[in-house]
Amino acid sequence: MNNPVPEEVTDAIAALWRRRDPRPDNTFETPEFVGLKQACVASYPIGAAFWFTTSLWEILRSLGCPMLLPTDKKDLALTAEVAAEKLHQALTATTAKVVHLCPLDWADRPPSVVFGGSRLGRFSARELQEVVDGRRLARAFPNARPDWERLSEFYWLVVEENLPIDVEPGARTSPFMYEITRDYGAITAHEDRFPRAVEQALFLLLLAPWEDWSEAMEVDWRGFRIPWIYSLSDDLCVRLMAPPVDSSLTWLPQIYTDSYGEPVEIEEPAHYKLATEASDLTTYANEEAWSELERASKSPLFETPVRHFLVRAFYSSGIDEFIAHLTVLEAALGLQSDYGGKAALDPRKGRKVTEIMMDRVARILDDRGAAVEFKALFDLRSAYVHGRPMASISSTDRFRARKLARRVVVALIGQALGQKGIPPSDREGFLIALARRS
């Protein structure tokens, strides 16, 4: 049973809610705000009281503290009783639910799919507001005007996760202030661009053959783009992001003829053209596929950053994208011990690393032609890396690199799940055996 809200906190909230304007005092200096802060410090383990000031202000924004709202928006405020309960929950919770709202810009009507903590599909304006707690956003950003109707014209990937709360309120509101010894110039190896839960969801989606479904090879192989992510935690201490805006997504003008024969110009979300086979996405992204990916990710075969580079290729462009595709193959099938001296019985002895990789590609895909394709793509990559004069990398080669990378990762997942025998328990031994001459 939850502990009740301390009486001194309830009384302090009630007093603060009766105040309608911080002036002439500063918000942080109003007697009612100071009184609430003192009540919280006395009732909860809030850590550094100095940094808690900002946390309390963030909480009050989410609750719609009347003195923080414009005169014409006072109706957005929660009642003092509800506000006290939610503040109590914020300062006693041990876990937080985080929702990541990912717009699928350029998506061509993908089917709805559900897997793990993720949902992909179209959502109504009301559903989008429910996902991100639109009323809370309105209280925190009373002057913002997000157009949920226009945002609902796009497809979305919604990823939810539960995270532990193991630091004090100030560290949740202003984490950078608790990292004074951090080396901000340091490079973190294989750091994700998106939250890990989103990267893992993208990993599953990118195992689908988008390059086969694309009907515009000269444009792109992707079925969608994710230009940004809107993340929201139900931990009221976590600083809120401003509501998403539809102008940050891609719209294209369309002209229609109305019932009177007059041309009417409107805007519609832009989309890539995909083949009807793209409706098969549900066979690649579902609960079973998610479960298999989760199991495979724990295998020694995925100790290297395979996921990182597959997802990196998705959000990269130009030569960076091409190199990322080829790096997927190296992360999946390469070994540090491929370089240097070898024992007499080692199947790699006396062979070039490229030849070793060719055999691994051929064996894991059971396709000798794939080895030849790898060699051609690797030579293209080497020409760019080493600065040799050359023509542009064609869209065909770009698609081939993406396809080969995806096929190898899918095959590696199969090996990790034991679909062709006992799952390997040793990555080094597995890949050395895979390098034997065909």
N, C-alpha and C positions, 0 to 999 in steps of 0.2 A: 504493500500500500504506500502511495506517495505521501511524503511529509506535507502538511498544510503550509500555505504561504504564511511566513512570519507576520504577526500582527503589525509590527513596526513598519514593515515593507508595505503592507496594505494601506496603512494610514498615510505613509509618505506618498504613495502613488495617488491616493485620493486628493491630497493637498496639491500635488503638482497638477493634477487634471483640472482643478478649479482655476488654475492660472491660465489666462488666455494670451498673454503677450510677455516675452522676455524683457522688453524695454521697460524702463531705461537701463536695466542691468544687462550684462552679458549673459548668454544662455547658461554657461557653466557657473555663473556667480549668483543666479537667482536663489533665494533661500530655500525654495521648494526643491530645486535640483540638488543642492548641497545636502539637504535633509535626506533625500532618497539615496544619494550616494553613501552617506554615513550609515543608513539603515542596511544597505547591501553589504558594506564592508563588515558590519557587525554580525550579519546573518549568514554570509556565504564565504567560502575559501576563494576569494577573488585575486589573491596574489598581490602584485604591485598596485597600490591604490592610485598612484599617479597615472598609470596607463589605463586603469579601469575607467577613468573619466570618459575617454573616447569610446570605449566599449558601451558604456551606459548610454551615451548619446546615440550610438548606432541602434541600440535596442529600442530607444524611444522613438526614433524615426520609423522603425518597422511597426511600432504599436500605434503610431499616429498621435503622439503627444500633442494636445491642443495648442500649446504655445509655439510649436514648431510648424504648424500648418498655417497657410494663408487664411485670411478672414473668410473667404468664400468656400473653403475646403474643410471647415471644422467638422463636418458631418462624416468625414473619413475616419475620424478617431474611434478606436475601440472604447468600450466602456472602461471605467477605472477598475472594475472587478475583473474583467477579462484580461486587461493589461497586466494587472498584478499577477495573475495566474501564469501568463505567458512569460513574464520576466522571471518568475520563480523557476519555470521549466528551463529557460535559457541558462540559468546559473546553476542548475543541478543536473542537467542532462549529461549522459556519458557517451552518447552516440548522436550523429547528425546524418540526416538524409540529404544527399547532394544530387541535384538534377542538372544534367547537361543538355541544353537545347541546341541542336546542331542543324542549321539550315542546309538542305540539299539543293544548292543553287544549280541550275541547268539540268535538273532531274527530269526524265521523260516518263512520267506516270508509272513509277515502280509499284509493284504490288505491296500490300501491307505485310510486314513480317514481324515476328516477335521472337526474341531469343534472350536468355539470361535476363539481365535487367534492362534490356533495350527494346524499343519499339520504333518501327519505321513506317511512315505513312502520312496521309493528309489529316490535319486536325482543324476543327472549326475554330473560329475566333474564341468562343467560350472555352473550348478544350485547351487551347494554348494558354489562356489566362489561368485556367486551373493548374496547368503544369507548372507555371512560374509564380503562382500566387499573385495574380494581378492586383488584388486589393492591397496586399502588402506593398507592392511596387508603387501603387498610387499614393499610399500614405508616405512612403519614403521620397518619392519624386512627384509631388503634387502638381508641378508645372509641366511634366513630360506629357507627350501626346502620342504614345505608340499606336499605330493603326493595326489593330489585331485582325481586322477584316482582310486587309491587303496581305499581311503576313500569312494568313491562313490559305492563301492561294498557292503557297509553296509546299513542298514535301519536307518532312523533318525526320531526323533521327533523334530520339529522346533516350538518353542513357541515365539510369539511376544507380546510385551506390550508397552504401551506408559506411560511414567512417567513424572511428573512435574519436572522442574528445578527450585529449590527454594533456592539454596545456591550459593555462589560466586565460581568462577572458581577454586581457590585453594582448596576449600573443596570438589570439584568434583574429582580433581586429587589426592589429598592426604588427604582423610577424616580422617585418624587416627591422623593427626597433629592437627585436630580441636576437638579432643576428649580427651584432657589432663586430664579432671576430671573423665573420665570413669573408672569404676571398671572392669578391664579386667579379673579378677578372678571370677566375679559374674556369676551365672547360670541363664540364661534366660529360663523361663518355656516354654516348648513346642516350642523351637526354631527350625525353619525349617532347613533341611540340604541343600535343593536346594532353588532357588528363589521362592517366593510364587506362581508366575504364573505357574512355572513348577510343583510345588507340586499340584496345583489344577488340572492341566492337567493330571498328574499321578493318582490323585484321581479318575477321571472319567475312565481312562483306567483300573485301578485295580478293578473296579466294574464288569468287564467281568469275566466269569468263567474260568480263566486260569488253575486252578487246575483240572477242568474237561477235558480240552483240552490236558493236558500234557500226553504224552505217555512214560514218563520216571519217574514214581513216585519215584523211588529210587534215583533219581538225583535232581530234582527240580520241583516246580509247576509253576515257572515263565515262561513267554513267551519271556522274554528278561531281560537284565541287563543294567543299566546306570552307567558305571564306573566314568564318569566325565561329566561336562557340560562346553561348550565353550560359554561364554556370550560376546556380543559386543554391545556397545551403539553408536548411531550415534552422540552423544555429544562428540566432539573432545577433550574436556578437560578430559574425563574419560580415565584412563590409560588402554592401550590395553594389552590383554593377547597374549602370543606367539601363532602362528598358531597351530592347532591341528596336531598330528602326528599319522599315521596309526599303528605304532608299539605299541601304547598304547591299542589297541583293540586285540581281540582274533582271531588268525589265526590257522588253522589246515592244515597239509600237505595232499594232495590228489594225488593219482597216476592214470593216464589215459594212455591208449594205443593210440599212434598216428596212422596215416594212413599207416605207414610203419611197424606197429606191435611192435614199440619200446615203452617201458614205459617212461612216462613223469611225473615228479613230480612238482606240483604247490601248491600254498597256496590259501585257500579259507576261508572266514569268518566262524567261528564255529557257530553252531546253535543247539538249543534244538529241539527235535522232537515233533511236535504238531499234533493233529488229524485234519482231514479236516474241522471239525466244527469250527476251529479257524478262518475260513474265515467269520464267523458270527460276527466278531469284529465290522463291520459297523453297526450292530443293537444295539450295546452298546455304541459306540463312534460316535456321529453325532451331528448336530446342535440342534436337539430337546432334546437329552439326556443332552447336555451341558446346555441348557436353564433351564431344570428341576433341574439339580444339582445346578446351581446358585441360583435358587429360594429356594431350600431346604436348602442350606447353610445359608440362612438368617433366618431360622426358629429357635425358642427357642430349638428345639430338637438337634440342632447342636451348642449349646453354649459351649459344652465341646470339647476337642481335638480329636474328632473321626477321622477326616482326618489325623491329625498328626500321630496317631498310626497305621492307615492302611498303610500309606506310609512308616512309619518307619519299619514296618514288611517287606516291599518290599526290602529295602536296608540293613536290618540286616541279621545276619546268626546265626546258632546254637541256643542255648537256648534263646538268645536275640530276635530272630525272633519269637520263640514259645510264649514267654512271651508277645511280642508286639501284637500278634494275640488275646490273651486272654484279654489284656488291652483294645483293641478295644471294646470288649463286655462290659467291665466295664465303659468305657467312654460313650458308647452309651446308656446303660441301668441302670447304677448305680447312686445312690444318696448318698450324705453325710448323709442325715437324715435316711438312712437305719440302721445306727448304733445309739445305745442309746435308750432311752425310747420312747414309742409310746402312743398316745391317745387311749382310749378304743375302738373306732370304726375304728381305723386305721387297714387296712387289713394286715399290716406287724407285728402287735403286737404279741409278743411271738414266733417269727419265726427267724431262722438263716438267715443271709444275703445270703448264698448260695441258700437256699430254695426260697427266694424272687427272686433272679436272675433267677433261673430255671423257675419260673412261668412267668417271663417277656419274657424270650427267647421263651417259648412254646406259649405264647399268640401272640407275635408280628409276629412269623413265622407260627402260627396256626399248630404247629407240636410238640406234646408231646415228641416224640422221640428226638427232638433237645434238650430238657431240660435234658434228661438223658445223652446225648452226652456232653453237657456243663459241667455237674457234673463230668464226667469221665476226661475231659480235665482239669478242674479246680483242681482236685485232683492231676493230674500229675504236674501241675504248682506248687502247694503247696509243693509237695514232693521235688522239686528242690529248691524252695525258702527257705524252712526250713531245707534243708540239710539231708533229710532222704535217707538211702541207696536205690538205685533203678537202674534198667537197663536203657539203652539208650531210649530216646523217638523215637519211630519208625517213618519211613517216612509216614506211614499210619496216625498216630496221628498228625503229622505235617500238612499233607494235610487236615485232618479233622478240625484242628484249623483254618487254612486259610479259608476253605469253610464256616465254621460257622460264622466267623467274617464278611466275605463278605455278606452272606445272611442276617445277622442282619442289616448291614449298608444299603443294598438295601431296606429292609423292612422299616427301619427308614425314608429313603428318601420318600418312598410311603406314610407313615403317615404324613410327613411334607408337602407333596403336597395335602393332603386331598383325597387320592385315596380310602380311606375306610370311608369317612365321612368328617366332618369339621376339618380342620387342627388345631392341638393343639396350644393354645396360651400360655400355661403354662407347662413347662417341668416337674416340680415337681408334679403337679396334674395328668398329663398324666401317669407318671411312677408309681405313687402310685396306681392309678386305675388299671394299668397293672399288679400289684402284687397280686391282689385278688386271692384267692385259685381257682384252676381249678375244 
